Amino acid sequence: MSWGLVSYYYSTFFAAQAAIRLKGIFFVKVTYDSETNVPPTHRLEVVNLIGNQYRIKKAASRGEHQRVWNTFFESYGSICGRPAWARYAPVTAETDPEARLVELHRRHLVNYVPGHGYLEVISPRGADAWRKELSVNCCGDLVNSLSHPDQQLEVRAYLRLRLCLQLLNEIAHQGGIYQIHHPGITDRRRQWLTTLGCPKSLSGHIENAL
C-alpha cells in the first residue's frame, strides 16, 4: 500500500510534467559528459517548433520535482477561472509555494521516513484500517477525498490526468497533424486500461475523461 501511494504521487507528478510540456517547457541536462560533476539543469522553452527556435536558461537551484510543480502552477494557475475548466481548481489554484509541495512532502514521508510509511510492515492491524480507508471510490467524492492526506494523492493524479486528456482533446479539435493520430492514441489508452486490469472505481472515471 505504501508503494501504491508513492506510485500515485508519481502518476500526478508525470501528469503535471506532461501538462507543462504541452506548453513547450522542458527541464534538461545540457550535457552528460561527466557523472561525477553533474551538469546543471536548464529550462528549455519552445519559441517556434517549426522554425527550430528555443529559449534556454539555467534553472533555479531547487530540486527537480520542485521545478516541475512550481512551473505547473505558474502555467495553469488561472485555468480554474474559466467556467469550463473550474473542476481543475483543486490542482491549479494553489498560490502558496509551500502548499504546492504538499504531495511531494507526503511522498517523502511515506517513502523515506521511518514510522511514517510501510505501515503494512510495521503494524498489520493498522494497515488493515488504512486499506479500508483507501479502498473507497476516491474520485467519486472529490470534496472529502481532497482533505484526506492519502486519498488526495489518487484524486489529484486523476484530476491532472483528466486535465491533460482534455487539453489533448482540445488540440485535436483544432485541426493539424495531431487530429489524425488522436483517435488511435485514445484507443490505445483504452486498451491499456483493460490490459492493466484497472479497478472499475478508477477506470470508469478515466474512461469518461477519454
C-alpha positions in Angstrom: 0.0 0.0 0.0 2.8 2.4 0.8 4.4 1.8 -2.6 0.9 2.3 -4.1 0.7 5.8 -2.5 4.2 6.6 -3.9 3.1 5.4 -7.3 0.1 7.7 -7.1 2.4 10.5 -6.4 4.5 9.8 -9.5 1.3 9.5 -11.5 0.3 13.0 -10.5 3.9 14.3 -11.0 4.3 12.9 -14.5 0.8 14.2 -15.4 1.9 17.7 -14.3 5.1 17.3 -16.2 3.1 16.3 -19.3 0.9 19.4 -18.9 3.9 21.8 -18.9 5.4 20.0 -21.8 2.2 20.7 -23.8 3.2 24.4 -23.3 6.6 23.7 -24.7 8.5 23.8 -21.4 11.2 21.2 -20.6 13.9 20.8 -17.9 17.0 19.2 -19.3 20.6 18.5 -18.5 22.6 20.3 -21.3 25.5 17.8 -21.2 26.1 14.4 -19.8 29.9 14.4 -20.2 30.6 13.7 -16.5 28.9 11.5 -13.9 31.0 12.9 -11.0 30.5 16.6 -11.9 26.7 16.6 -12.6 25.8 19.3 -15.1 23.2 22.0 -14.1 19.6 21.7 -15.1 18.4 24.2 -17.7 14.9 25.3 -18.6 14.1 24.9 -22.3 11.1 26.7 -23.8 9.9 26.2 -27.3 9.6 29.5 -29.2 8.9 28.2 -32.6 8.9 24.4 -33.1 8.7 24.5 -36.9 11.5 27.1 -37.1 13.6 25.1 -34.6 13.8 28.1 -32.2 14.1 27.7 -28.4 14.9 29.8 -25.4 17.2 28.2 -22.8 18.4 29.4 -19.4 19.9 27.9 -16.3 17.2 26.8 -13.9 17.0 27.9 -10.2 18.8 25.7 -7.8 15.8 23.9 -6.3 15.0 20.2 -6.6 13.9 18.7 -9.8 10.4 18.0 -8.5 10.0 21.5 -7.1 10.8 22.9 -10.5 8.1 20.9 -12.2 5.5 21.7 -9.5 6.2 25.4 -9.5 6.1 25.6 -13.3 2.9 23.6 -13.4 1.1 26.1 -11.0 2.6 29.1 -12.8 1.5 27.8 -16.2 -2.0 26.6 -15.2 -2.8 28.7 -12.1 -5.5 30.8 -13.9 -7.2 27.9 -15.7 -9.8 27.4 -12.9 -11.1 30.9 -13.5 -12.8 29.8 -16.7 -16.2 28.2 -16.1 -15.5 25.1 -18.4 -12.3 24.4 -16.5 -13.4 25.2 -12.9 -13.3 21.5 -12.0 -9.5 21.7 -12.0 -9.3 24.3 -9.2 -8.0 21.7 -6.7 -4.9 21.2 -8.8 -4.3 24.5 -10.4 -5.5 27.2 -8.0 -2.8 26.8 -5.3 -0.9 30.0 -4.8 1.1 29.2 -1.6 4.6 28.0 -2.7 4.8 25.6 0.3 1.3 24.2 -0.2 2.2 23.4 -3.8 4.6 20.8 -2.5 2.3 19.1 0.0 2.1 15.9 -2.3 5.9 15.9 -2.5 6.2 16.1 1.2 3.7 13.3 1.7 5.5 11.1 -0.8 8.8 11.8 1.1 7.3 10.8 4.4 5.8 7.5 3.1 8.8 6.5 1.1 11.8 7.6 3.2 10.9 8.5 6.8 10.8 5.5 9.3 7.5 5.2 11.1 5.5 7.2 8.5 5.3 4.7 5.7 5.2 1.0 5.2 2.5 0.6 7.8 1.7 -2.8 6.4 5.1 -4.0 7.7 5.2 -2.0 10.9 1.6 -2.7 12.0 -0.6 -5.2 10.1 -3.6 -4.3 12.1 -3.2 -0.6 11.4 -2.6 -1.4 7.8 -6.0 -3.1 7.5 -7.7 0.1 8.7 -5.6 2.0 6.3 -6.5 -0.3 3.4 -10.2 0.2 4.1 -9.8 4.0 4.0 -8.1 3.8 0.7 -10.4 1.2 -1.0 -13.3 3.6 -1.4 -14.2 5.4 -4.7 -12.0 8.4 -4.1 -12.7 10.1 -7.4 -16.5 9.8 -6.8 -16.2 12.1 -3.7 -13.7 14.7 -4.5 -14.6 17.1 -1.7 -13.9 14.6 1.1 -11.0 12.8 -0.6 -9.1 16.0 -1.1 -9.0 16.6 2.6 -7.6 13.1 3.3 -3.7 13.0 3.3 -3.5 9.8 1.3 -6.7 9.7 -0.8 -5.9 13.1 -2.2 -2.9 11.6 -4.0 -5.2 9.4 -6.0 -7.7 12.2 -6.6 -5.0 14.8 -7.7 -3.4 12.2 -10.0 -6.8 11.7 -11.6 -7.6 15.4 -12.0 -4.2 16.2 -13.5 -4.5 13.2 -15.9 -8.0 14.4 -16.8 -6.7 17.9 -17.4 -4.0 16.6 -19.8 -6.6 14.5 -21.7 -8.9 17.4 -22.1 -6.1 19.6 -23.3 -5.1 17.0 -25.9 -8.7 16.7 -26.9 -8.9 20.4 -27.4 -5.7 20.4 -29.5 -7.1 17.5 -31.7 -10.3 19.5 -32.4 -8.2 22.5 -33.6 -7.0 20.6 -36.7 -3.4 20.0 -37.6 -1.4 16.7 -37.7 -2.4 15.6 -34.2 -6.0 15.4 -35.2 -5.1 12.4 -37.4 -3.4 10.5 -34.6 -5.7 11.4 -31.7 -8.3 8.6 -32.2 -5.7 5.9 -32.5 -3.9 7.1 -29.4 -7.1 7.2 -27.4 -7.9 3.6 -28.5 -4.5 2.5 -27.2 -5.2 4.2 -23.9 -8.4 2.3 -23.6 -6.7 -1.0 -24.4 -4.1 -0.1 -21.8 -6.8 0.3 -19.1 -8.2 -3.1 -20.0 -4.8 -4.8 -20.0 -3.8 -3.2 -16.7 -6.9 -4.5 -15.0 -7.5 -1.1 -13.6 -10.2 -1.1 -10.8 -13.7 0.0 -12.1 -13.8 2.7 -9.4 -10.9 4.4 -11.2 -11.1 3.2 -14.8 -14.7 4.3 -15.1 -13.7 7.9 -14.3 -10.7 7.8 -16.7 -12.8 6.3 -19.5 -15.2 9.2 -19.1 -12.2 11.6 -19.5 -11.1 9.8 -22.6 
